[in-house]
Amino acid sequence: MAAGKPSVKLCKGINGLDKVLLREARGSSAEVYLYGGQVTSWKNIHGEEMLFVSSKAFFKPPKAIRGGIPICFPQFGNHGILEQHGFARNRVWRIDTNPPAFPANSASNTFIDLILKPSEEDFKIWPHSYEFRLRVALAPGGDLMLTSRIRNTNTDGKPFSFTFAYHTYFSVSDISEVRVEGLETMDYLDNLKERERFTEQGDAITFESEVHKIYLSTPTKIAILDHEKKRTFVLRKDGLPDAVVWNPWDRKAKALADFGDDEYKYMLCVEAASIEKPITLKPGEEWKGRLELSAVPSSYCSGQLDPQKVLQG
């Protein structure tokens, strides 16, 4: 693909929802819906889609968009009076016209800054004042970077606590041909067994049934190896100690109205998260959580890429 100029465009997406298109000079691209502050597409320089979005996703408020990278805030999961995974993923974000300064060495000039603040309705169900700033950026090499900054702006002196996840849906060729490396020997909470705690036993995580695990105190790098596509996704994360691995498998997939019956075969969620120990911010304090995704050609069966080197590199 011929090189061009980087571009950032606001346009209309599905059902007339506003979205921002990011295109890097070498041809990689991403799209971000203001509804949910949600990345729904990330393509490499060859135009290949890296993220999974269900063909049955609603793209209609108040339902969250099924796929891409939903943001779980101020909670992961389903507890108390807040809706499943919190409310950030089904609120309309605004473009942030006055974002905080980023380090001068931020390599990307292709990015969008979004901001979410509580509405009066939100305040009734979660009575805290905050500013959630999100930067979505494409690096020159096509890597996708998400940086979240959450600040406590309460004027009553009260701290607040939250849990968080980038609920990333990766597009894979066949779930039975995929393995995840970097989580071996880690402790995890099994959501299918009332969050009972176990220790991962396998050399790598492979998939043959439903899985929903929260791995604890995980490395900053995790690799997803797709044997059939000869592609390895590498997640690099900062400020996010936990990692969720989820695939609904066939029975659960059939029960989801916004998910195709067989689509579980073509997706895998590996989520950078902070769940076990909630983050607490006093007024004026800010938390930052960063995720960087890259996709590299690989063929672990022929030894062209040692996944351990990916994780250490």
N, C-alpha and C positions, 0 to 999 in steps of 0.2 A: 504494500500500500504506500502510495506516495506521501512524503512528509508534507505537513501543512502547518497552519498556525494553531496554537492552542486556542480553544474557545470555551466560553461559558454562556449558555443561552437559557432564558426562561421561556417556557412554551407550555402548551396544553397537552396533557396526557390522556389516559383512559378516563372516560366519563367526564371529560372537561376539567379534571384535577390539574392544578399547576405542578409542573416539574421543571427541574433544572438539568440541562444536558451539559456534561463536561466532556471535552475532547482534547486529548493530548496531541502534540505536534506529530508524533510517530503513528497515531491512529488508534490508540487505546481510548476507551470511552467509559463513562458511567452516567447513570441517570438517578436523580434524587427527587422523590415526591415531597412537596411541602407537607402533604398529609402524612403525618407520622415521622417527618424528617427522615424518610426511609429510602435507602439505596435499593433500587429494584433491578438494576442492570450494571454489570461490569464486564466489559469485553476487552480482549487482548488486541494486539495490533493486527491480527488476522480476522478480527470480527467475531471470534468465538466467544460465546456467552459462558461466563464462569459461575454465575449465580443461578439458582433455581427459583422460579416463580410459578406457582400452580396455574394451570390453564383454567382453573375454576375460582381463582382469587377474585374477590368482589370489587375491589377498587371503589368502594362506596361507603362513606361514613354511616354509622359509627363503627363498622367492622374493620379490624386491622387487616392490612394487606398480607396475604399468605405467601411468604417467600422473600427473597432479597435479604436485607439486614434490618429487621425490626429492632427497635430500641426498647428494652425492658427497663422501665423506671416509673415510679420509685420502688418497685418491687419486682422480683422474679418469682413466678409461681402464682399461687392463688390462695391468699391468706386474708382473713378479716374482711373489711368492707370494700377494699380496693378491687377493681376488676383484675382478671387474669393478666399477669405481667405488667400491671400498672397502666397508666393512661398516656404516656408519652407517644406510644405508637398509634394512637387514634385521635391525636389533636393536630390542628393545623399550625405548623411552625411558620415563622416569618424569616425573611432574609435579613441577616444581621448587618446593618449598615455601619455599625461602629464596633467591630470586633476587637478584642484585646490583642496586643502585639504578640506575634509568634516569633520564635528564635530566627535570627537572620539566616541561619543555615538550612531553613526549610527549603528543600530542593524544588518543590513544586510551585509553579505559577498558575496551575490549573486547579482551582478550588472554589468552593462556595461555603460561606459562613451562614448558619441558621441559628435562630434563637427561639426558645420556648419559655414563656412565663405563665404563672397560674392565672386562670380565669376565676371569676367569683364562684362559679359552680365547682371548679376544682378545689378551691379553698375550703368549701363545705365538707368535702370528703377527705382531704388531706390538708390540714390547716397550717400550711407553711409557705413562706414566701421564698422564691428561688429564681435564679437565672440559669438556664441550661443552654450553654453555647456548644454548637456542634460544627466542626469543620470537616468537610469531605474533600479529599484531594487526590489527584492522580499524579504520580511521580513520572518523570520522563521515561523511565523504563516500563511503565504500565502498572506499577504497584498501586493498590488502593489503600488510602490511609484515612482513618476516622479518629478524630480527637474530640473527646467530650470534656467540657469544663462545667462543673456544677457548683454554684455559689449559694451559700445561705444568705439571703437578704432579709431575714426576719428582723423586725424592729422591736420585738417584745423580749429580746434577749434569749430566746429559746433555741437550743440546738435541734437538729433533726437527723434521723438515720434513714438509710435507704439501701436496697440491694439493686444490682444492675447487671445487665447482659447485652452484648451485641449478638442478637439471635441469628447468626449467619447461616443461611441455607446455601450450601455448595451444590453445584450441578455435577453429577457423576454419571459415568457410563452405565454402571450396574453395581448396586450396593454390595452384591456378593463378591465383587472383584476389588473392593476397596479395603484399605487398612489404614489405621491411624497409629502413628508412632510418636513417642515422646511422653506418653502417659503410663508406661509400664511401671509397675510397683507402686503406683499412686493409690492413696486412699480415695474412696468415692462414696457418695450417698446415693442409694438406689431409689429413684422416685417410683419405681414399680413395686417397691417393698417398703413403703412408708418411710422413705429416707433412712433406712437402716444403713449402717456404715460397713464397708467391705474394703479389701485391698485387692487391686488389680493383679491377676496372676499371669496373664498371657504375655508372650513376647511382644505382640502388637495386638491392637483391637481390630477384630474382624466382625462381620455381621451376618447373622442367620436367623434373627428374630428381633422383636421390638426391643429397643434400648432407650433408656432415659436416665443417664447417670451424671452426677455433679462431681467432677474430680477436684480435689482440694490441694491447695499449695502447689500448683503445677508449674512446670518450667515456662520461661518466657517464650519459647518456640515449640510449636507443635506442627507435625507434618501429616498431610492426608495424601496417600499414594493411590492413584487411580491406574490400576494395571492396564485396563483396556485402552484408555486414552493416552497412556504413557505420559501422564501429567502428575506433578506433585504440587499441591497447595502448601504454602508455608504461612502459618500464622505467627506473627510476632506481637507480643502484647506487653503493655506497661501499665501498672496500677490495677491490674485485673488478675488476682492470684488464682482464681478458679477457672474451670473449663467444663462446659456442658456438652455431652454427646447425646444426640437424639435422632432416632428414626422410628416412625410410628408403626411400621410394618403393615401387613395387609388388613388385619381386623380393625385396627384403629383408623387406618386411612379411609376405610369404607364408612366409618362413623362421622367423618369430618365433611361438612357440607361444602367447604371451599377447598377441597383437596380431591384429586382424581384417585380412583380406586387403585390404580397400578403405579401412581406417581412416586410412591415410597421407594421404588427401585432406582429412581434417577436423582435422588437427593440425599444429602446428609447434613445435619446441623452439627457444627462444632463451634461452640460459642465462648468467646472470651468474657469472663464474668467475675463479679464479686458478690458472693452469695452467703457463704458460711458465716463470715463475720461482717455484719452490716457496717457501712461507712457512716460515721457520725461527723457532722460539721457544726461548729459553733457559728453564730452570726459573723459574717465577714470572711469566713474560711471558704476555701475553694478546693475541690477535688478534681483531679485530671485522670482520665482513662484513655489509653491510646491503643488502637489496633491497626496493624499493617498487614495486608494480604498480598502475597505474590504467588504467581503460578510459573513453575519451571518445567521444561520438558524432562521426562525421566523414564527410565525403564528399569525398575528394581530387579526384574527377572534376569536381565542381561548384565547387571552390575554397572550400567553406565552412570548410575548415581547412587552413592552410598547415603541412605537417608540419615544416618548418624552425622554425616558431614553437613547435611542441610541444617540439622538441628543445632550444630555447634558453630556453623559459619556465621 
